[in-house]
């Protein structure tokens, strides 16, 4: 084998290695396709949708008169319901859940129904105020038994 042939084979091998490693990285990234169900009269939902898009999620919106059937079908408790419901990678995302919490959920993949921020707290994504007021709130991890636990805390007093 001539040195030129050897160099061509080494370059080809290196190119294949670099190309396949890029494909592996692209495949390992979690898909961020989010389907959001909202009612026609909810303006704060649009703020949350914009927040999720800014974080890199590809959002499809479906407007429905009643979101309860979506939650019931997935075993989501009514007590944690909010004004909009998202579905992503098998999880339900209810209310004004911050994008970093959804990203963490997708990375950790816990055995859960999804995440919830009930009660529409001021200062949560989509519930910003002109005065900048921010209520403390928790993102809850909703478990299959209908129970929940704190997944993340936000706007906590110092």
N, C-alpha and C positions, 0 to 999 in steps of 0.2 A: 504494500500500500504506500502510495506516495504521500509526502507531507501535505500537499494540497488537498488530496482526497481525505486525509485524516482531519484536516482543519474544517473541511466542508461538513463531515459527519459530526464533529464536535459542535459546530455552529448550529446544525440542524437539531441535534439532541438538546442543546441549550434552549433553542427557540421552542421546541415542543414542551420542554419542562416549564418554561415561563408561561406559555399559553395555557397549559393544563392547570397550573396553579392558580391563574386568574379565574378560570372557570370554576375551580373548586371554591374559591372565595365567594364568587357570585352566588353559587348554589347554597352555601352555608348561611347566607344572610336571610333572616326571616322575612317572608313576604309581608308587605305593609298595606295590603288591600283591606280597607275598612268599609263595611256597609253600615250606614247610619239610617235609622228609622226615626222620624220625627213627625210631630203633628203640624198642621198648617199654620197654627197661630203662635208658634214659639220662636221669638227672635233670638233668644240667648243660645239656642241650638246652633244658629249660624256662626256665632262667635266661637263656639267650641269646635265646629267643623273647620273654621279658618285656622284655629290653633293646631289642630291635627295635621292639616295640610302643610302648614309652616314647618312642622316637625318631620315632614317627609312621607306622610301617609297618603295613599291614593284613596280618596273618599268618594263613594257613590251614595247618593242620598235618595231615599224613598219616603215620600210623604204619605202618612196613613192617618185615619181619624182616631184609631185606638191602638196603642202599643202593647196593651196587656196580653193579647194572645201570643206575641213573640216571647215575652217573659215567661208566661205560663208553660209554653212548649219546652222551655229549657230548665224548668224547675227553679226559676228565680223568685225569691220572696217579694210579695207586694210591699212589705214594710220598707224595702230598700229602693223602691221605684223612684224614678226621676222623670225628667221631661223628654229625654231622648235615649235611644238604645242603639248601641253599636255592636256589630258582630265582626270578629277578626280571628282567624285561625282556630275556630272552635270555641272561642271565648265570647262571653257577653260583656260589654262595657256600658255601664249604666250611669248616666249623668255626666257631670263636669270633671271627669277623670283627667289629670294632667298627662300629657304625652309621655314624659319619662316613666310614669308608672306603667303605662301600656307596654312600652319597650321592655321594661324590666319583666313584666308578666310573660311576654313572648320569649325572652331569653331564658327565664327560669322554668317555664312550662309546669307550674304546679298543678296538681290534681284539684281543679276548682271549676266552678261555673263561670267565674269572671271577676270583674272589679266593679265597685259602685262608689259613687259620691252622692249620697242622697241629700235632699233638702236644698239644693242650689245655693251653696254658700257664696257670699260676696267675696270677690277676689280669686275665685277659682276660674279656670280657663273658660271664657265666654261670659263670665259674671263680673267682669271688671267694672269698677265705678269711676266716674270722672274725678272724684276726690282721692282715688287710690286706696280706699278702705279695703282691708283684707281680713275676713274672718278666719280663725283657725279651723281647719277641717282635716278629716282623715279619709284616706282612700281605703275601702274595705275589700278584703279578699273574700268572695262569696264561695262557700264550700258546698259540696254536693248534698249534705244533709240539711241545707237551708240555713245553716249557721254562717257566721262571718267572724273574721278577725282583722285587726288593723294591719294593713299592708304598707302604708306610708302615711306620714304626718306632714301637714303643710301649714305655713304661716303661724307657727307656734310662737308664743311670746318668748322673748329672750330672758 
